[in-house]
Amino acid sequence: MDHIAVIGAGQAGATLVETLRKRGYDGRLTLWGSEDVLPYQRPPLSKAYLLGEMERTRLHLRPRTFYDDHDVELRLGTPITALDTGTRTLMHRGGSDTFDAAILATGSTPNALPDRCTGGLLGTHVIRTLADIDALRPQMTPGRRMLVVGGGYIGLEAAAVARKIGLDVVLVELNVRLLNRVACKPTADWFRALHRDHGVDIREGVGLDTLLGDGRIEAARLTDGTEIAVDIVIAGIGAHPETALAEAAGLTLDNGIAVDARGRTSAPGIWAAGDCASFPVGNGRVRLESVPNAIDMAEVVARNVLGGTEAYVPRPWFWSDQYDVKLQIAGLNAGFDDIVVRDGDGRSHWYYNGDRLLAVDAMNDPRAYMVGKRLIEAGRSPAKSAVADGATPIKSLM
């Protein structure tokens, strides 16, 4: 292959070009990104970087010299506008470019509040890109009033940072409870108590109706009819896979860009990896939005583009930092029918389907997380009674 084009300069895109070179590809290699900035870490954006505890350059996954030394053409600030799968041509604002293989690593895009809610007022933010945080950070000053819309991990992390800075925070979640789609009730209860202990006004079963103000946000009317004074609004209402380019190119979509176990899309020579891609697991399909998935899947796809036949088998794990709590999650909890609570060094919640262990949420309990992760990867399930007994040494569960 004379030219491999990687479209998307996030974690997956950066991992793809690095792996391709590491695996011996010596042809032309281009990395196309919509943002005019080197590939960077996203998790610190809403934490250390927002707090001013991390310099911008420390966000970079690699310095520019790395790409120069490995002969990677960086085409940053140059979004791909169209993809012709027949002629294998990329179109962009400056013209076009042909390729032998293209890998889509377009990531995901945060869901915005509907226009009927915002009324075009200034002061609404999402948390995804460096530009998003650079726009938000000057607004985060002590004493200001923030409304967080959405009680998922992004919303909870934003609330934690805002309280640490000294803002007054109201968080609304339209579902019956926090973390309704992603975690069990005991985990939601644990984090609700944590945030209320830190002064967050949490309102569940309540959403945003409309924002009020003259040019800028001054107040918010909630779905229960109450009005609250507000200066800043954070939309933490999930994200969707960035598939516009793939859809226009006629690629098959299924909760993202549908790929087979090797990362191949429905068009020959076109691959996908990371947040934007859904892949087969068991009898269904899964799409994961996480740094570990972006890295692991990108490495497998890069090897397969160069002739490998490896099936991608995810080893899901996630994390979230809130106040002085590190939540670590191993596995996927879909299909659980029982929760086992363990009080050990910290608190952990173990998800079971019947007698089979599916996932673990560990709050300030890294040993429970590590043991749970190893058990899940090995396909082993400890007895629920042993897990529930905090006096049972965690390592004995292995």
VONUGU-775904 format. One record per residue (C-alpha): residue in three letters; x, y, z. Coordinates in steps of 0.1 Angstrom, whole numbers, m for minus. Layout:
// residues N
<site><res>Ala</res><u>X</u><v>Y</v><w>Z</w></site>
...
//
This chain:
// residues 398
<site><res>Met</res><u>0</u><v>0</v><w>0</w></site>
<site><res>Asp</res><u>13</u><v>34</v><w>m10</w></site>
<site><res>His</res><u>m9</u><v>55</v><w>12</w></site>
<site><res>Ile</res><u>m29</u><v>49</v><w>44</w></site>
<site><res>Ala</res><u>m52</u><v>78</v><w>55</w></site>
<site><res>Val</res><u>m63</u><v>80</v><w>91</w></site>
<site><res>Ile</res><u>m94</u><v>103</v><w>95</w></site>
<site><res>Gly</res><u>m97</u><v>116</v><w>130</w></site>
<site><res>Ala</res><u>m69</u><v>128</v><w>152</w></site>
<site><res>Gly</res><u>m81</u><v>118</v><w>186</w></site>
<site><res>Gln</res><u>m68</u><v>89</v><w>208</w></site>
<site><res>Ala</res><u>m77</u><v>62</v><w>182</w></site>
<site><res>Gly</res><u>m62</u><v>81</v><w>153</w></site>
<site><res>Ala</res><u>m30</u><v>88</v><w>172</w></site>
<site><res>Thr</res><u>m28</u><v>51</v><w>182</w></site>
<site><res>Leu</res><u>m34</u><v>40</v><w>146</w></site>
<site><res>Val</res><u>m5</u><v>59</v><w>131</w></site>
<site><res>Glu</res><u>18</u><v>50</v><w>159</w></site>
<site><res>Thr</res><u>10</u><v>13</v><w>156</w></site>
<site><res>Leu</res><u>12</u><v>13</v><w>118</w></site>
<site><res>Arg</res><u>48</u><v>26</v><w>120</w></site>
<site><res>Lys</res><u>57</u><v>3</v><w>148</w></site>
<site><res>Arg</res><u>45</u><v>m27</v><w>128</w></site>
<site><res>Gly</res><u>67</u><v>m17</v><w>99</w></site>
<site><res>Tyr</res><u>45</u><v>2</v><w>75</w></site>
<site><res>Asp</res><u>68</u><v>25</v><w>55</w></site>
<site><res>Gly</res><u>44</u><v>40</v><w>29</w></site>
<site><res>Arg</res><u>28</u><v>74</v><w>30</w></site>
<site><res>Leu</res><u>8</u><v>79</v><w>62</w></site>
<site><res>Thr</res><u>m15</u><v>109</v><w>68</w></site>
<site><res>Leu</res><u>m35</u><v>119</v><w>99</w></site>
<site><res>Trp</res><u>m64</u><v>142</v><w>92</w></site>
<site><res>Gly</res><u>m80</u><v>162</v><w>121</w></site>
<site><res>Ser</res><u>m107</u><v>188</v><w>123</w></site>
<site><res>Glu</res><u>m91</u><v>205</v><w>152</w></site>
<site><res>Asp</res><u>m59</u><v>226</v><w>146</w></site>
<site><res>Val</res><u>m41</u><v>210</v><w>175</w></site>
<site><res>Leu</res><u>m19</u><v>180</v><w>181</w></site>
<site><res>Pro</res><u>m37</u><v>148</v><w>192</w></site>
<site><res>Tyr</res><u>m44</u><v>152</v><w>229</w></site>
<site><res>Gln</res><u>m58</u><v>134</v><w>260</w></site>
<site><res>Arg</res><u>m95</u><v>141</v><w>266</w></site>
<site><res>Pro</res><u>m100</u><v>128</v><w>302</w></site>
<site><res>Pro</res><u>m79</u><v>156</v><w>319</w></site>
<site><res>Leu</res><u>m98</u><v>183</v><w>300</w></site>
<site><res>Ser</res><u>m128</u><v>183</v><w>324</w></site>
<site><res>Lys</res><u>m106</u><v>178</v><w>355</w></site>
<site><res>Ala</res><u>m69</u><v>189</v><w>358</w></site>
<site><res>Tyr</res><u>m69</u><v>212</v><w>328</w></site>
<site><res>Leu</res><u>m102</u><v>228</v><w>337</w></site>
<site><res>Leu</res><u>m89</u><v>233</v><w>372</w></site>
<site><res>Gly</res><u>m58</u><v>250</v><w>358</w></site>
<site><res>Glu</res><u>m36</u><v>222</v><w>372</w></site>
<site><res>Met</res><u>m23</u><v>210</v><w>338</w></site>
<site><res>Glu</res><u>m5</u><v>229</v><w>311</w></site>
<site><res>Arg</res><u>m19</u><v>227</v><w>276</w></site>
<site><res>Thr</res><u>13</u><v>210</v><w>262</w></site>
<site><res>Arg</res><u>10</u><v>182</v><w>288</w></site>
<site><res>Leu</res><u>m23</u><v>172</v><w>271</w></site>
<site><res>His</res><u>m5</u><v>162</v><w>239</w></site>
<site><res>Leu</res><u>m3</u><v>125</v><w>234</w></site>
<site><res>Arg</res><u>30</u><v>129</v><w>215</w></site>
<site><res>Pro</res><u>51</u><v>160</v><w>207</w></site>
<site><res>Arg</res><u>52</u><v>172</v><w>171</w></site>
<site><res>Thr</res><u>87</u><v>158</v><w>168</w></site>
<site><res>Phe</res><u>73</u><v>123</v><w>171</w></site>
<site><res>Tyr</res><u>52</u><v>127</v><w>140</w></site>
<site><res>Asp</res><u>81</u><v>143</v><w>121</w></site>
<site><res>Asp</res><u>105</u><v>116</v><w>132</w></site>
<site><res>His</res><u>80</u><v>89</v><w>121</w></site>
<site><res>Asp</res><u>71</u><v>106</v><w>88</w></site>
<site><res>Val</res><u>35</u><v>111</v><w>96</w></site>
<site><res>Glu</res><u>19</u><v>139</v><w>76</w></site>
<site><res>Leu</res><u>m3</u><v>159</v><w>101</w></site>
<site><res>Arg</res><u>m32</u><v>175</v><w>83</w></site>
<site><res>Leu</res><u>m46</u><v>193</v><w>113</w></site>
<site><res>Gly</res><u>m74</u><v>218</v><w>110</w></site>
<site><res>Thr</res><u>m84</u><v>200</v><w>78</w></site>
<site><res>Pro</res><u>m117</u><v>182</v><w>81</w></site>
<site><res>Ile</res><u>m126</u><v>156</v><w>55</w></site>
<site><res>Thr</res><u>m157</u><v>167</v><w>37</w></site>
<site><res>Ala</res><u>m164</u><v>137</v><w>16</w></site>
<site><res>Leu</res><u>m152</u><v>101</v><w>11</w></site>
<site><res>Asp</res><u>m156</u><v>83</v><w>m23</w></site>
<site><res>Thr</res><u>m152</u><v>46</v><w>m16</w></site>
<site><res>Gly</res><u>m152</u><v>37</v><w>m53</w></site>
<site><res>Thr</res><u>m123</u><v>58</v><w>m63</w></site>
<site><res>Arg</res><u>m108</u><v>58</v><w>m28</w></site>
<site><res>Thr</res><u>m106</u><v>96</v><w>m27</w></site>
<site><res>Leu</res><u>m108</u><v>120</v><w>2</w></site>
<site><res>Met</res><u>m122</u><v>155</v><w>m4</w></site>
<site><res>His</res><u>m113</u><v>184</v><w>18</w></site>
<site><res>Arg</res><u>m114</u><v>222</v><w>16</w></site>
<site><res>Gly</res><u>m81</u><v>224</v><w>m1</w></site>
<site><res>Gly</res><u>m88</u><v>197</v><w>m27</w></site>
<site><res>Ser</res><u>m86</u><v>159</v><w>m28</w></site>
<site><res>Asp</res><u>m63</u><v>130</v><w>m21</w></site>
<site><res>Thr</res><u>m63</u><v>94</v><w>m30</w></site>
<site><res>Phe</res><u>m56</u><v>65</v><w>m7</w></site>
<site><res>Asp</res><u>m52</u><v>27</v><w>m7</w></site>
<site><res>Ala</res><u>m67</u><v>22</v><w>28</w></site>
<site><res>Ala</res><u>m86</u><v>47</v><w>50</w></site>
<site><res>Ile</res><u>m94</u><v>42</v><w>87</w></site>
<site><res>Leu</res><u>m122</u><v>62</v><w>102</w></site>
<site><res>Ala</res><u>m115</u><v>73</v><w>138</w></site>
<site><res>Thr</res><u>m140</u><v>102</v><w>139</w></site>
<site><res>Gly</res><u>m150</u><v>97</v><w>175</w></site>
<site><res>Ser</res><u>m182</u><v>109</v><w>191</w></site>
<site><res>Thr</res><u>m199</u><v>143</v><w>195</w></site>
<site><res>Pro</res><u>m217</u><v>155</v><w>226</w></site>
<site><res>Asn</res><u>m254</u><v>159</v><w>224</w></site>
<site><res>Ala</res><u>m264</u><v>196</v><w>225</w></site>
<site><res>Leu</res><u>m294</u><v>210</v><w>243</w></site>
<site><res>Pro</res><u>m323</u><v>216</v><w>219</w></site>
<site><res>Asp</res><u>m328</u><v>251</v><w>206</w></site>
<site><res>Arg</res><u>m362</u><v>253</v><w>223</w></site>
<site><res>Cys</res><u>m344</u><v>251</v><w>256</w></site>
<site><res>Thr</res><u>m315</u><v>275</v><w>249</w></site>
<site><res>Gly</res><u>m333</u><v>302</v><w>230</w></site>
<site><res>Gly</res><u>m299</u><v>312</v><w>215</w></site>
<site><res>Leu</res><u>m287</u><v>326</v><w>248</w></site>
<site><res>Leu</res><u>m250</u><v>327</v><w>256</w></site>
<site><res>Gly</res><u>m236</u><v>306</v><w>285</w></site>
<site><res>Thr</res><u>m243</u><v>270</v><w>274</w></site>
<site><res>His</res><u>m214</u><v>247</v><w>272</w></site>
<site><res>Val</res><u>m205</u><v>211</v><w>263</w></site>
<site><res>Ile</res><u>m174</u><v>192</v><w>275</w></site>
<site><res>Arg</res><u>m156</u><v>174</v><w>247</w></site>
<site><res>Thr</res><u>m128</u><v>194</v><w>230</w></site>
<site><res>Leu</res><u>m99</u><v>216</v><w>240</w></site>
<site><res>Ala</res><u>m118</u><v>246</v><w>225</w></site>
<site><res>Asp</res><u>m149</u><v>237</v><w>247</w></site>
<site><res>Ile</res><u>m128</u><v>238</v><w>279</w></site>
<site><res>Asp</res><u>m109</u><v>270</v><w>268</w></site>
<site><res>Ala</res><u>m143</u><v>287</v><w>264</w></site>
<site><res>Leu</res><u>m156</u><v>274</v><w>297</w></site>
<site><res>Arg</res><u>m126</u><v>279</v><w>320</w></site>
<site><res>Pro</res><u>m128</u><v>317</v><w>322</w></site>
<site><res>Gln</res><u>m165</u><v>314</v><w>332</w></site>
<site><res>Met</res><u>m157</u><v>291</v><w>362</w></site>
<site><res>Thr</res><u>m152</u><v>316</v><w>390</w></site>
<site><res>Pro</res><u>m162</u><v>313</v><w>427</w></site>
<site><res>Gly</res><u>m197</u><v>323</v><w>435</w></site>
<site><res>Arg</res><u>m212</u><v>319</v><w>401</w></site>
<site><res>Arg</res><u>m242</u><v>297</v><w>396</w></site>
<site><res>Met</res><u>m240</u><v>266</v><w>374</w></site>
<site><res>Leu</res><u>m268</u><v>243</v><w>361</w></site>
<site><res>Val</res><u>m256</u><v>208</v><w>350</w></site>
<site><res>Val</res><u>m281</u><v>191</v><w>328</w></site>
<site><res>Gly</res><u>m276</u><v>153</v><w>330</w></site>
<site><res>Gly</res><u>m267</u><v>130</v><w>358</w></site>
<site><res>Gly</res><u>m242</u><v>107</v><w>339</w></site>
<site><res>Tyr</res><u>m205</u><v>106</v><w>345</w></site>
<site><res>Ile</res><u>m197</u><v>138</v><w>325</w></site>
<site><res>Gly</res><u>m223</u><v>158</v><w>344</w></site>
<site><res>Leu</res><u>m212</u><v>145</v><w>378</w></site>
<site><res>Glu</res><u>m175</u><v>152</v><w>370</w></site>
<site><res>Ala</res><u>m184</u><v>187</v><w>359</w></site>
<site><res>Ala</res><u>m203</u><v>193</v><w>391</w></site>
<site><res>Ala</res><u>m174</u><v>180</v><w>412</w></site>
<site><res>Val</res><u>m149</u><v>204</v><w>395</w></site>
<site><res>Ala</res><u>m173</u><v>233</v><w>398</w></site>
<site><res>Arg</res><u>m178</u><v>227</v><w>435</w></site>
<site><res>Lys</res><u>m140</u><v>225</v><w>440</w></site>
<site><res>Ile</res><u>m136</u><v>259</v><w>423</w></site>
<site><res>Gly</res><u>m164</u><v>273</v><w>445</w></site>
<site><res>Leu</res><u>m194</u><v>276</v><w>422</w></site>
<site><res>Asp</res><u>m230</u><v>269</v><w>434</w></site>
<site><res>Val</res><u>m242</u><v>239</v><w>415</w></site>
<site><res>Val</res><u>m277</u><v>225</v><w>407</w></site>
<site><res>Leu</res><u>m277</u><v>192</v><w>388</w></site>
<site><res>Val</res><u>m309</u><v>180</v><w>371</w></site>
<site><res>Glu</res><u>m315</u><v>145</v><w>358</w></site>
<site><res>Leu</res><u>m347</u><v>138</v><w>339</w></site>
<site><res>Asn</res><u>m346</u><v>101</v><w>346</w></site>
<site><res>Val</res><u>m357</u><v>88</v><w>379</w></site>
<site><res>Arg</res><u>m322</u><v>87</v><w>392</w></site>
<site><res>Leu</res><u>m285</u><v>95</v><w>385</w></site>
<site><res>Leu</res><u>m265</u><v>71</v><w>362</w></site>
<site><res>Asn</res><u>m298</u><v>55</v><w>352</w></site>
<site><res>Arg</res><u>m284</u><v>40</v><w>319</w></site>
<site><res>Val</res><u>m249</u><v>32</v><w>330</w></site>
<site><res>Ala</res><u>m249</u><v>20</v><w>366</w></site>
<site><res>Cys</res><u>m269</u><v>1</v><w>392</w></site>
<site><res>Lys</res><u>m290</u><v>18</v><w>419</w></site>
<site><res>Pro</res><u>m264</u><v>12</v><w>447</w></site>
<site><res>Thr</res><u>m237</u><v>30</v><w>427</w></site>
<site><res>Ala</res><u>m261</u><v>59</v><w>419</w></site>
<site><res>Asp</res><u>m271</u><v>61</v><w>456</w></site>
<site><res>Trp</res><u>m234</u><v>62</v><w>466</w></site>
<site><res>Phe</res><u>m226</u><v>91</v><w>442</w></site>
<site><res>Arg</res><u>m258</u><v>110</v><w>451</w></site>
<site><res>Ala</res><u>m247</u><v>110</v><w>487</w></site>
<site><res>Leu</res><u>m211</u><v>120</v><w>478</w></site>
<site><res>His</res><u>m223</u><v>150</v><w>457</w></site>
<site><res>Arg</res><u>m248</u><v>162</v><w>483</w></site>
<site><res>Asp</res><u>m221</u><v>160</v><w>510</w></site>
<site><res>His</res><u>m202</u><v>184</v><w>488</w></site>
<site><res>Gly</res><u>m231</u><v>208</v><w>484</w></site>
<site><res>Val</res><u>m245</u><v>199</v><w>450</w></site>
<site><res>Asp</res><u>m283</u><v>204</v><w>448</w></site>
<site><res>Ile</res><u>m294</u><v>173</v><w>430</w></site>
<site><res>Arg</res><u>m329</u><v>171</v><w>415</w></site>
<site><res>Glu</res><u>m339</u><v>138</v><w>399</w></site>
<site><res>Gly</res><u>m369</u><v>133</v><w>377</w></site>
<site><res>Val</res><u>m365</u><v>169</v><w>367</w></site>
<site><res>Gly</res><u>m352</u><v>183</v><w>335</w></site>
<site><res>Leu</res><u>m346</u><v>217</v><w>318</w></site>
<site><res>Asp</res><u>m376</u><v>233</v><w>302</w></site>
<site><res>Thr</res><u>m361</u><v>266</v><w>290</w></site>
<site><res>Leu</res><u>m334</u><v>291</v><w>297</w></site>
<site><res>Leu</res><u>m342</u><v>327</v><w>304</w></site>
<site><res>Gly</res><u>m323</u><v>359</v><w>300</w></site>
<site><res>Asp</res><u>m314</u><v>389</v><w>278</w></site>
<site><res>Gly</res><u>m286</u><v>378</v><w>255</w></site>
<site><res>Arg</res><u>m270</u><v>357</v><w>282</w></site>
<site><res>Ile</res><u>m284</u><v>331</v><w>306</w></site>
<site><res>Glu</res><u>m298</u><v>346</v><w>338</w></site>
<site><res>Ala</res><u>m322</u><v>319</v><w>349</w></site>
<site><res>Ala</res><u>m336</u><v>284</v><w>341</w></site>
<site><res>Arg</res><u>m371</u><v>271</v><w>342</w></site>
<site><res>Leu</res><u>m372</u><v>235</v><w>351</w></site>
<site><res>Thr</res><u>m398</u><v>209</v><w>340</w></site>
<site><res>Asp</res><u>m414</u><v>210</v><w>374</w></site>
<site><res>Gly</res><u>m421</u><v>247</v><w>369</w></site>
<site><res>Thr</res><u>m395</u><v>260</v><w>393</w></site>
<site><res>Glu</res><u>m371</u><v>288</v><w>383</w></site>
<site><res>Ile</res><u>m335</u><v>291</v><w>395</w></site>
<site><res>Ala</res><u>m309</u><v>318</v><w>389</w></site>
<site><res>Val</res><u>m281</u><v>305</v><w>366</w></site>
<site><res>Asp</res><u>m250</u><v>320</v><w>350</w></site>
<site><res>Ile</res><u>m236</u><v>289</v><w>333</w></site>
<site><res>Val</res><u>m252</u><v>257</v><w>319</w></site>
<site><res>Ile</res><u>m233</u><v>225</v><w>312</w></site>
<site><res>Ala</res><u>m250</u><v>200</v><w>289</w></site>
<site><res>Gly</res><u>m240</u><v>165</v><w>300</w></site>
<site><res>Ile</res><u>m267</u><v>145</v><w>281</w></site>
<site><res>Gly</res><u>m246</u><v>119</v><w>264</w></site>
<site><res>Ala</res><u>m229</u><v>117</v><w>230</w></site>
<site><res>His</res><u>m235</u><v>102</v><w>196</w></site>
<site><res>Pro</res><u>m210</u><v>86</v><w>172</w></site>
<site><res>Glu</res><u>m197</u><v>109</v><w>145</w></site>
<site><res>Thr</res><u>m210</u><v>91</v><w>114</w></site>
<site><res>Ala</res><u>m219</u><v>119</v><w>90</w></site>
<site><res>Leu</res><u>m189</u><v>112</v><w>67</w></site>
<site><res>Ala</res><u>m195</u><v>75</v><w>67</w></site>
<site><res>Glu</res><u>m232</u><v>78</v><w>61</w></site>
<site><res>Ala</res><u>m227</u><v>102</v><w>31</w></site>
<site><res>Ala</res><u>m202</u><v>76</v><w>17</w></site>
<site><res>Gly</res><u>m228</u><v>49</v><w>19</w></site>
<site><res>Leu</res><u>m212</u><v>28</v><w>47</w></site>
<site><res>Thr</res><u>m235</u><v>6</v><w>68</w></site>
<site><res>Leu</res><u>m244</u><v>21</v><w>101</w></site>
<site><res>Asp</res><u>m256</u><v>4</v><w>133</w></site>
<site><res>Asn</res><u>m252</u><v>25</v><w>164</w></site>
<site><res>Gly</res><u>m221</u><v>39</v><w>148</w></site>
<site><res>Ile</res><u>m201</u><v>27</v><w>118</w></site>
<site><res>Ala</res><u>m207</u><v>m10</v><w>116</w></site>
<site><res>Val</res><u>m175</u><v>m30</v><w>113</w></site>
<site><res>Asp</res><u>m167</u><v>m67</v><w>114</w></site>
<site><res>Ala</res><u>m146</u><v>m84</v><w>141</w></site>
<site><res>Arg</res><u>m114</u><v>m72</v><w>122</w></site>
<site><res>Gly</res><u>m125</u><v>m36</v><w>119</w></site>
<site><res>Arg</res><u>m136</u><v>m37</v><w>83</w></site>
<site><res>Thr</res><u>m166</u><v>m15</v><w>72</w></site>
<site><res>Ser</res><u>m190</u><v>m25</v><w>44</w></site>
<site><res>Ala</res><u>m167</u><v>m9</v><w>18</w></site>
<site><res>Pro</res><u>m135</u><v>m26</v><w>8</w></site>
<site><res>Gly</res><u>m104</u><v>m7</v><w>19</w></site>
<site><res>Ile</res><u>m123</u><v>13</v><w>45</w></site>
<site><res>Trp</res><u>m119</u><v>5</v><w>82</w></site>
<site><res>Ala</res><u>m131</u><v>21</v><w>115</w></site>
<site><res>Ala</res><u>m120</u><v>22</v><w>151</w></site>
<site><res>Gly</res><u>m128</u><v>39</v><w>184</w></site>
<site><res>Asp</res><u>m159</u><v>57</v><w>196</w></site>
<site><res>Cys</res><u>m174</u><v>59</v><w>161</w></site>
<site><res>Ala</res><u>m174</u><v>21</v><w>155</w></site>
<site><res>Ser</res><u>m197</u><v>m6</v><w>166</w></site>
<site><res>Phe</res><u>m184</u><v>m42</v><w>165</w></site>
<site><res>Pro</res><u>m198</u><v>m77</v><w>170</w></site>
<site><res>Val</res><u>m198</u><v>m92</v><w>205</w></site>
<site><res>Gly</res><u>m216</u><v>m125</v><w>210</w></site>
<site><res>Asn</res><u>m250</u><v>m123</v><w>192</w></site>
<site><res>Gly</res><u>m251</u><v>m85</v><w>192</w></site>
<site><res>Arg</res><u>m231</u><v>m54</v><w>186</w></site>
<site><res>Val</res><u>m214</u><v>m30</v><w>210</w></site>
<site><res>Arg</res><u>m200</u><v>5</v><w>207</w></site>
<site><res>Leu</res><u>m177</u><v>17</v><w>235</w></site>
<site><res>Glu</res><u>m168</u><v>53</v><w>243</w></site>
<site><res>Ser</res><u>m136</u><v>50</v><w>263</w></site>
<site><res>Val</res><u>m99</u><v>56</v><w>260</w></site>
<site><res>Pro</res><u>m90</u><v>20</v><w>266</w></site>
<site><res>Asn</res><u>m113</u><v>9</v><w>238</w></site>
<site><res>Ala</res><u>m99</u><v>35</v><w>215</w></site>
<site><res>Ile</res><u>m64</u><v>23</v><w>221</w></site>
<site><res>Asp</res><u>m70</u><v>m14</v><w>220</w></site>
<site><res>Met</res><u>m93</u><v>m14</v><w>190</w></site>
<site><res>Ala</res><u>m69</u><v>9</v><w>171</w></site>
<site><res>Glu</res><u>m40</u><v>m14</v><w>177</w></site>
<site><res>Val</res><u>m59</u><v>m44</v><w>164</w></site>
<site><res>Val</res><u>m73</u><v>m26</v><w>133</w></site>
<site><res>Ala</res><u>m38</u><v>m12</v><w>124</w></site>
<site><res>Arg</res><u>m24</u><v>m47</v><w>125</w></site>
<site><res>Asn</res><u>m52</u><v>m60</v><w>104</w></site>
<site><res>Val</res><u>m49</u><v>m33</v><w>78</w></site>
<site><res>Leu</res><u>m13</u><v>m46</v><w>73</w></site>
<site><res>Gly</res><u>m25</u><v>m81</v><w>67</w></site>
<site><res>Gly</res><u>m35</u><v>m94</v><w>100</w></site>
<site><res>Thr</res><u>m66</u><v>m115</v><w>107</w></site>
<site><res>Glu</res><u>m71</u><v>m108</v><w>144</w></site>
<site><res>Ala</res><u>m106</u><v>m104</v><w>158</w></site>
<site><res>Tyr</res><u>m111</u><v>m76</v><w>183</w></site>
<site><res>Val</res><u>m121</u><v>m88</v><w>217</w></site>
<site><res>Pro</res><u>m128</u><v>m59</v><w>241</w></site>
<site><res>Arg</res><u>m115</u><v>m59</v><w>276</w></site>
<site><res>Pro</res><u>m137</u><v>m30</v><w>289</w></site>
<site><res>Trp</res><u>m126</u><v>m8</v><w>317</w></site>
<site><res>Phe</res><u>m134</u><v>28</v><w>326</w></site>
<site><res>Trp</res><u>m128</u><v>53</v><w>353</w></site>
<site><res>Ser</res><u>m142</u><v>86</v><w>367</w></site>
<site><res>Asp</res><u>m126</u><v>110</v><w>392</w></site>
<site><res>Gln</res><u>m149</u><v>130</v><w>414</w></site>
<site><res>Tyr</res><u>m136</u><v>149</v><w>444</w></site>
<site><res>Asp</res><u>m113</u><v>126</v><w>462</w></site>
<site><res>Val</res><u>m130</u><v>95</v><w>448</w></site>
<site><res>Lys</res><u>m117</u><v>73</v><w>420</w></site>
<site><res>Leu</res><u>m143</u><v>51</v><w>404</w></site>
<site><res>Gln</res><u>m129</u><v>22</v><w>384</w></site>
<site><res>Ile</res><u>m152</u><v>0</v><w>364</w></site>
<site><res>Ala</res><u>m143</u><v>m34</v><w>349</w></site>
<site><res>Gly</res><u>m165</u><v>m52</v><w>324</w></site>
<site><res>Leu</res><u>m199</u><v>m45</v><w>309</w></site>
<site><res>Asn</res><u>m230</u><v>m46</v><w>332</w></site>
<site><res>Ala</res><u>m256</u><v>m52</v><w>304</w></site>
<site><res>Gly</res><u>m280</u><v>m79</v><w>315</w></site>
<site><res>Phe</res><u>m273</u><v>m80</v><w>352</w></site>
<site><res>Asp</res><u>m300</u><v>m93</v><w>375</w></site>
<site><res>Asp</res><u>m282</u><v>m91</v><w>409</w></site>
<site><res>Ile</res><u>m258</u><v>m67</v><w>427</w></site>
<site><res>Val</res><u>m235</u><v>m78</v><w>454</w></site>
<site><res>Val</res><u>m222</u><v>m50</v><w>477</w></site>
<site><res>Arg</res><u>m187</u><v>m54</v><w>492</w></site>
<site><res>Asp</res><u>m173</u><v>m31</v><w>519</w></site>
<site><res>Gly</res><u>m135</u><v>m37</v><w>519</w></site>
<site><res>Asp</res><u>m108</u><v>m11</v><w>517</w></site>
<site><res>Gly</res><u>m134</u><v>10</v><w>499</w></site>
<site><res>Arg</res><u>m168</u><v>1</v><w>484</w></site>
<site><res>Ser</res><u>m174</u><v>m21</v><w>454</w></site>
<site><res>His</res><u>m205</u><v>m33</v><w>436</w></site>
<site><res>Trp</res><u>m204</u><v>m66</v><w>417</w></site>
<site><res>Tyr</res><u>m228</u><v>m72</v><w>388</w></site>
<site><res>Tyr</res><u>m241</u><v>m107</v><w>382</w></site>
<site><res>Asn</res><u>m263</u><v>m125</v><w>358</w></site>
<site><res>Gly</res><u>m273</u><v>m156</v><w>376</w></site>
<site><res>Asp</res><u>m240</u><v>m168</v><w>390</w></site>
<site><res>Arg</res><u>m219</u><v>m152</v><w>363</w></site>
<site><res>Leu</res><u>m199</u><v>m121</v><w>371</w></site>
<site><res>Leu</res><u>m203</u><v>m93</v><w>345</w></site>
<site><res>Ala</res><u>m188</u><v>m62</v><w>359</w></site>
<site><res>Val</res><u>m175</u><v>m44</v><w>390</w></site>
<site><res>Asp</res><u>m178</u><v>m8</v><w>401</w></site>
<site><res>Ala</res><u>m150</u><v>0</v><w>426</w></site>
<site><res>Met</res><u>m150</u><v>33</v><w>446</w></site>
<site><res>Asn</res><u>m116</u><v>40</v><w>461</w></site>
<site><res>Asp</res><u>m109</u><v>3</v><w>461</w></site>
<site><res>Pro</res><u>m83</u><v>m5</v><w>435</w></site>
<site><res>Arg</res><u>m77</u><v>m40</v><w>447</w></site>
<site><res>Ala</res><u>m113</u><v>m49</v><w>442</w></site>
<site><res>Tyr</res><u>m111</u><v>m34</v><w>407</w></site>
<site><res>Met</res><u>m80</u><v>m53</v><w>398</w></site>
<site><res>Val</res><u>m93</u><v>m86</v><w>411</w></site>
<site><res>Gly</res><u>m127</u><v>m81</v><w>394</w></site>
<site><res>Lys</res><u>m110</u><v>m72</v><w>361</w></site>
<site><res>Arg</res><u>m89</u><v>m103</v><w>361</w></site>
<site><res>Leu</res><u>m118</u><v>m125</v><w>370</w></site>
<site><res>Ile</res><u>m139</u><v>m111</v><w>342</w></site>
<site><res>Glu</res><u>m111</u><v>m114</v><w>316</w></site>
<site><res>Ala</res><u>m106</u><v>m150</v><w>327</w></site>
<site><res>Gly</res><u>m143</u><v>m159</v><w>326</w></site>
<site><res>Arg</res><u>m144</u><v>m168</v><w>363</w></site>
<site><res>Ser</res><u>m171</u><v>m159</v><w>388</w></site>
<site><res>Pro</res><u>m165</u><v>m161</v><w>425</w></site>
<site><res>Ala</res><u>m194</u><v>m171</v><w>448</w></site>
<site><res>Lys</res><u>m216</u><v>m142</v><w>458</w></site>
<site><res>Ser</res><u>m213</u><v>m150</v><w>495</w></site>
<site><res>Ala</res><u>m175</u><v>m147</v><w>493</w></site>
<site><res>Val</res><u>m177</u><v>m114</v><w>475</w></site>
<site><res>Ala</res><u>m202</u><v>m100</v><w>500</w></site>
<site><res>Asp</res><u>m180</u><v>m109</v><w>530</w></site>
<site><res>Gly</res><u>m157</u><v>m80</v><w>535</w></site>
<site><res>Ala</res><u>m136</u><v>m101</v><w>559</w></site>
<site><res>Thr</res><u>m127</u><v>m124</v><w>530</w></site>
<site><res>Pro</res><u>m94</u><v>m114</v><w>516</w></site>
<site><res>Ile</res><u>m100</u><v>m100</v><w>481</w></site>
<site><res>Lys</res><u>m72</u><v>m120</v><w>466</w></site>
<site><res>Ser</res><u>m88</u><v>m152</v><w>477</w></site>
<site><res>Leu</res><u>m116</u><v>m146</v><w>452</w></site>
<site><res>Met</res><u>m91</u><v>m155</v><w>425</w></site>
//
